[in-house]
Amino acid sequence: MLYHLFIPLTKYISGFNIFRYITFRAAYSTVTAMFICFLFGPYIIKLLKKYQVKETIRREGPASHYTKEGTPTMGGIIILIGIIVPTLLWADLTNHYIHLVLLATLWMGIVGFIDDYLKVVKKQPKGMVAKKKFAGQIMLGLVLGLILYFYPPSPEFTTATGIPFFKHIAIRLGVIYVPFVIIVIAGSSNAVNLTDGLDGLAIGLVGICAAAFGAIAYITGRVDFSRYLSIEYLEGAGELTIFCGALLGSALGFLWFNSYPAEVFMGDTGALSLGAALGTLAVLTKNEVLLIIMGGVFVVEVLSVMIQVGSFKMTGKRVFKMSPIHHHFELLGWSEPKVVVRFWIAGIIFALITLSTFKIR
């Protein structure tokens, strides 16, 4: 919005040329997102308390979590406002990459909101039936995949996906590209949802990934940088840096209220939409495989659940004291803040490894 307002005025006031710079708009998108969260967060939390939108703690979880009973949930509303409003303010709204990432974020935000509403307001313990929730993820992946296959956002965009640590090597997916996108979107969305079990854990990791994706989007959208690093140049993809800035700012702003002890939980409204946003960023920047490294902590969380379930079904024994794995460390005696901070450190390491792959080829 501001981009479209001030760019035409550059013919009269040269200073408005600053709005052409992605770095400037990304920085202020980040600041705006944080400001929005700080401004509206307390009001939304107060409303959630007023209308008894409170978390119910599962009895099969760690006993230390019982004290969290009654904490407001559906705080993902704060996150969504913090992402969408700054993106609309600072991004080029004619950019198709922006259209697609906002579509994915809002789509899964609505699915998560319905799930939270059924669980918390309508008092249906299971919320949206798992099959329906999964159907929402599949439909998003299908729509996104078909749009990208038939109407790519830029001429350079193809169905190929890059391979980390290798130059000029890509897997051309052809007709299986759409199912591939579905897997990425559903996988990333569920991974963030599974990780959202400790105060500040998931939102902190999302913020780390947002910062890394911001750098990747900026490089991918510049001819000089992408050519120097021998990665695929995608015209217009740099505008995703604005979205990543909003995502980072919203993560930091929400963390203010979600850090231990949490004043509010994001719920599925936040977790599903954030996971979809990360998956979509990976797809749009052609780094779907690299997402496995960047989201290493999310991957470990998912694998811990799969291993635990598989082991119990086959042998009747559990590998971990409890899954997802963050609960395992809690039961080993680690305090909740210690688990969270150490997982953040691991997330930072994974992000740095991810960025290093653009040079180590």
Buried (B, 14 or more C-beta within 10 A) or exposed (E): EBBEEBBEEBEEEEEBEEBEEBBEBBBBBBBBBBBBBBEBBBEBBEEBBEEEBBBBBEEEBBEEBEEBEEBBBBBBBBBBBBBBBBBBBBBBBEBBBBBBBBBBBBBBBBBBBBBBBBBBEEEEEEBBEEEEBBEBBBBBBBBBBEBBBEEBBBEBBBBBBBBBEEEEEBBEBEEEBBBBBBBBBBBBBBBBBBBBBBBBBBBBBBBBBBBBBBBBBBBBBBEEBBEEBEBBBBBBBBBBBBBBBBBBBBBBBBBBBBBBEBBBBBBBBBBBBBBBBBBBBBBBBBBBBBBBBBBBBBBBBBBBBEBBEEBEEEEEEBBBBBBBBBBBBBEEEBEBBEBBBBBBEBBBEBBEBBBEBBEEB
